[in-house]
């Protein structure tokens, strides 16, 4: 991972990668980013040392539940939040 030379503790540079279905609002993404940083900070990882990569895919691009397209499966939760 690229590490900025301005980091005070480069050994704590952390990349969080999240794969998920598309459909979340920008506000939901902001809450997710904030929660991730809030949970990592008590572990000693400085807030400004965390980078988050959210990769969104359409549900028809995921094969789940024995080879079905995720768009054809009742996931039990709302992706559009």
Secondary structure as UniProt FT lines:
FT   TURN            5..6
FT   TURN            8..9
FT   HELIX           10..12
FT   STRAND          14..21
FT   HELIX           26..41
FT   TURN            42..44
FT   HELIX           47..49
FT   STRAND          50..57
FT   HELIX           59..61
FT   STRAND          63..64
FT   TURN            65..67
FT   STRAND          68..69
FT   HELIX           70..72
//
